[in-house]
């Protein structure tokens, strides 16, 4: 009994009737005292048994002495405590020790620099990543303000790829930055400009793959020529062509091909302005193509006279490690440079359309010039979609990603086409951006808040690499010889480009 019930007895023999005799009452009281005594003894025995059990448990427990564990493993003995080594793979240990930095892309490919988060080396190669299934498109978009180091990075990527058997082609170099690099690596830079002997015929057939039949090859060449002439006309006119104008171009091109195996632009222009009687039976074709003809005449008798108005005087050599088309000798004009890049790109693309040509870089510097015109943008989109088929990794170089927002109107087909170029480039490299560009850049790339705030603070040669859904912050590292060859500020510093000059500072564009 315990609690409120203690001291209370419930038994029938203790309840005495009224008028109970004295001897009976004493007997009842005696019985009650006996019950209480027995209950008290039971409680005492239980407490003693519990105490004995606790004491037995204490005596069975072993305790360290107050001075600590004796011997060489004593915790209080300085310099004698050693933990055993445990080695395992990072994949296993990551479960116990979750790492805060990316594991990287592996060691196969081109060394770029240092991963600033993990401290390890950063290696990148689009073909290797494609073969491993980490990306589905080998194209690259590179953006950065002037002086951030984006041009040096582009040059490092393609020059360091040369020992791996890759080749480099620059369809249009408006500033001539890649000429010194091409000559230094044993390639060739084709310089175009007024007063020079070099001429390129954008209507060249190019290299014909051995597996293509005559009929299929004729269709491919005709389609490429037709698209090029239409794109040039739309660029100069700054509008889309009408069906009548497309017909005038098609008939003029067909007539030129009948009279020459490899037509040139003056022949096509002449037949647009003066169609044959066979094609112009009602005499209206000349009027339909008049504006197109005069727009294209600029290429053969205007600003670009002497550049694309005759047979090619140079031959594309696919065996060279690098070929660049230097356009720096041409006067700066937005429309003129875009038309020039379109013609030069068409000439080089016709030579590159060989699936057996191996793995190649296609570098499009100042890409915003081409994207500003719908016709050129469509040609670029078509080329990017065929990049995997031809083994080509295209690289678009911008100053800022907001250049894409300047293409067409919001919601237009041209804006969607420009955005698709970014979508088909699963490698996006962003160097330092101005504060007013952070919103559009973050929206275009889907950056986190941390990544967005990081962009304005990036130093020279530091860039945010977004490879599909993975992010890296990489410090690009240059060899002194590379720095001397890649630095575009040599003229400002009174120094010439070339691998011989070695300086210890770091600059970029």
Residue pairs with C-beta under 8 A, 6 or more apart in sequence:
1 7
1 8
1 39
7 36
9 32
9 35
9 36
11 35
13 28
13 31
14 28
14 31
14 32
16 24
16 25
16 28
67 76
68 74
68 75
68 76
68 77
69 75
72 80
73 80
73 81
74 80
75 81
90 99
90 103
99 118
100 117
101 115
101 117
101 118
101 119
102 115
102 117
102 118
102 470
102 471
102 472
103 118
104 115
104 118
104 120
104 121
104 122
104 123
104 472
105 122
105 123
105 124
105 129
105 134
105 467
106 123
106 128
106 132
107 121
107 123
108 123
108 125
108 128
109 123
109 124
109 125
109 128
109 129
109 164
110 123
110 124
110 125
110 156
110 157
110 160
110 161
110 164
111 121
111 122
111 123
111 160
111 477
112 122
112 123
112 124
112 153
112 156
112 157
112 474
112 476
112 477
113 121
113 122
113 461
113 474
113 475
113 476
113 477
114 120
114 121
114 122
114 474
114 475
114 477
115 121
115 122
115 472
115 473
115 474
116 462
116 473
116 474
116 475
117 472
117 473
122 465
122 472
122 474
124 157
124 427
124 465
124 467
125 161
125 164
126 135
126 138
126 139
126 140
126 393
126 427
127 138
127 166
127 359
127 391
127 393
129 135
129 138
129 467
130 136
130 137
130 138
130 388
134 467
134 468
135 426
135 427
135 467
135 468
136 426
137 387
137 388
137 424
137 425
137 426
138 387
138 388
138 392
138 393
138 394
138 427
139 384
139 387
139 393
139 394
139 395
139 396
139 421
139 424
139 425
139 426
139 427
140 157
140 393
140 394
140 395
140 396
140 425
140 427
140 428
140 429
141 395
141 396
141 398
141 401
141 421
141 422
141 425
141 427
141 428
141 429
142 150
142 153
142 154
142 395
142 396
142 397
142 398
142 429
142 431
143 150
143 397
143 398
143 399
143 400
143 401
143 428
143 429
143 430
143 431
143 433
143 441
144 150
144 399
144 429
144 430
144 431
144 432
144 433
144 463
145 399
145 400
145 431
145 432
145 433
145 434
146 399
146 509
147 460
147 507
147 508
147 509
148 431
148 432
148 458
148 460
148 461
148 463
148 508
148 509
149 431
149 460
149 461
149 462
149 463
149 476
149 506
149 507
149 508
149 509
150 397
150 429
150 431
150 463
150 508
150 509
151 177
151 365
151 397
151 486
151 488
151 508
151 509
152 461
152 476
152 478
152 482
152 483
152 486
152 487
152 507
152 508
152 509
153 429
153 431
153 461
153 463
153 476
153 508
154 363
154 365
154 395
154 397
155 177
155 178
155 181
155 482
155 485
155 486
156 476
156 478
156 482
156 486
157 361
157 395
158 166
158 168
158 322
158 361
158 363
158 395
159 168
159 181
159 185
159 482
161 168
161 361
162 168
162 185
162 321
162 322
165 358
165 359
166 358
166 359
166 360
166 361
167 318
167 320
167 321
167 322
167 323
167 357
167 358
167 359
167 360
167 361
168 182
168 187
168 321
168 322
168 323
168 324
168 360
168 361
168 363
169 322
169 323
169 324
169 348
169 352
169 360
169 361
169 362
169 363
170 178
170 182
170 322
170 323
170 324
170 325
170 363
170 365
171 325
171 341
171 344
171 345
171 348
171 349
171 362
171 363
171 364
172 325
172 327
172 340
172 341
172 344
172 345
172 364
172 365
172 366
173 179
173 189
173 324
173 325
173 326
173 327
173 328
173 365
174 327
174 328
174 337
174 341
174 365
174 366
174 369
175 328
175 365
175 366
175 488
176 191
176 326
176 327
176 328
176 329
177 365
177 488
177 509
178 189
178 322
178 324
178 326
178 363
178 365
179 189
179 191
179 324
179 326
179 328
180 485
180 497
180 498
181 322
181 324
181 485
181 486
182 188
182 189
182 322
182 323
182 324
183 189
184 485
184 498
184 499
185 321
185 322
186 320
186 321
186 322
187 320
187 321
187 322
187 323
187 324
188 317
188 320
188 322
188 323
188 324
189 323
189 324
189 325
189 326
190 198
190 200
190 314
190 323
190 324
190 325
190 326
191 198
191 326
191 328
191 329
192 198
192 200
192 307
192 325
192 326
192 327
192 329
192 330
192 340
192 344
193 307
193 327
193 328
193 329
193 330
194 305
194 306
194 307
194 329
194 330
195 306
196 306
196 329
197 313
198 313
198 314
199 306
199 307
199 308
199 309
199 310
199 311
199 312
199 313
199 314
200 307
200 308
200 312
200 313
200 314
200 325
200 343
200 344
200 347
201 262
201 264
201 265
201 308
201 310
201 311
201 312
201 347
202 228
202 265
202 308
202 342
202 343
202 344
202 346
202 347
202 350
203 225
203 228
203 262
203 263
203 264
203 265
203 268
204 262
204 312
204 347
204 350
204 351
205 221
205 262
205 350
206 221
206 316
206 349
206 350
206 351
206 352
206 353
207 316
207 318
207 350
207 351
207 352
207 353
207 354
207 357
208 217
209 353
209 354
209 355
209 356
212 220
220 353
222 253
222 254
222 257
224 346
224 349
224 350
225 253
225 263
226 249
226 250
226 253
227 379
228 342
228 343
228 346
228 379
229 249
229 253
229 268
229 296
230 241
230 246
230 249
230 375
231 342
231 373
231 375
231 376
231 378
231 379
232 295
232 296
232 299
232 339
232 342
232 343
232 375
233 241
233 245
233 249
233 292
233 295
233 296
234 240
234 241
234 373
234 374
234 375
235 335
235 338
235 339
235 342
235 373
235 375
235 376
236 295
236 296
236 298
236 335
236 339
237 291
237 292
237 295
238 335
238 373
240 374
240 375
241 249
241 292
244 288
244 289
245 288
245 289
245 291
245 292
247 285
247 288
247 289
248 272
248 275
248 285
248 288
248 289
248 292
248 293
249 268
249 272
249 289
249 292
251 271
251 275
251 279
251 285
252 268
252 269
252 271
252 272
252 275
252 279
252 289
253 263
253 268
253 271
255 271
255 275
255 276
255 279
256 263
256 267
256 268
256 271
257 263
259 267
260 267
262 311
264 309
264 310
264 311
265 296
265 299
265 300
265 308
265 309
266 300
266 309
266 310
268 296
269 293
269 296
269 297
269 299
269 300
272 289
272 292
272 293
272 296
273 286
273 289
273 290
273 293
273 294
273 297
274 286
275 285
275 286
275 289
279 285
280 286
298 304
298 339
299 305
299 307
299 308
299 309
299 339
299 343
300 308
300 309
301 309
303 331
303 333
303 336
304 330
304 336
304 339
304 340
304 343
307 330
307 340
307 343
308 343
312 347
316 323
316 347
316 348
316 351
317 323
318 351
318 352
318 354
318 357
323 348
325 344
325 347
325 348
327 337
327 340
327 341
327 344
330 336
330 337
330 340
334 369
334 372
337 366
337 369
338 369
338 370
338 372
338 373
338 376
341 366
341 369
341 370
341 376
342 370
342 376
342 379
345 364
345 370
345 379
346 379
349 383
352 360
352 362
352 390
352 392
353 390
354 390
355 389
355 390
355 391
357 390
357 391
358 391
359 391
359 392
359 393
360 390
360 391
360 392
360 393
361 392
361 393
361 394
361 395
362 383
362 387
362 392
362 393
362 394
362 395
363 395
363 397
364 370
364 380
364 394
364 395
364 396
364 397
365 397
366 397
367 380
367 396
367 397
367 398
368 398
368 399
368 403
368 406
370 376
370 377
370 380
371 377
371 380
371 403
371 404
371 407
371 418
371 421
372 406
372 407
374 408
374 414
374 417
377 407
377 414
377 417
377 418
377 421
378 417
380 421
381 417
381 420
381 421
383 394
384 394
384 421
384 424
384 425
385 424
386 392
387 393
387 394
394 425
396 421
396 425
400 433
400 434
400 437
400 440
400 441
401 422
401 430
401 433
401 437
401 440
401 441
401 444
401 445
402 437
402 440
402 441
402 444
404 415
404 418
404 419
404 421
404 422
404 444
405 415
405 440
407 414
407 415
407 417
407 418
408 414
408 415
408 417
408 418
409 415
419 444
422 428
422 444
426 467
426 468
427 465
427 466
427 467
428 445
428 465
428 466
428 467
429 463
429 464
429 465
429 466
430 441
430 445
430 455
430 463
430 464
430 466
431 458
431 462
431 463
431 464
432 455
432 456
432 458
432 459
432 462
433 441
433 455
433 456
434 456
435 456
438 452
438 455
438 456
441 447
441 452
441 455
442 451
442 452
445 466
447 464
447 466
451 464
451 471
454 464
454 473
455 464
458 464
458 473
460 506
460 507
460 508
461 475
461 476
461 477
461 478
461 506
461 508
462 473
462 474
462 475
462 476
463 473
463 474
463 476
464 471
464 472
464 473
465 471
465 472
465 473
465 474
478 486
478 506
480 502
480 503
480 504
481 499
481 500
481 502
482 499
483 502
483 503
483 505
483 506
483 507
484 495
484 497
484 498
484 499
484 500
484 501
484 502
484 503
485 497
485 498
485 499
487 495
487 497
487 503
487 507
487 508
488 509
489 507
489 509
490 496
490 497
490 501
495 501
495 503
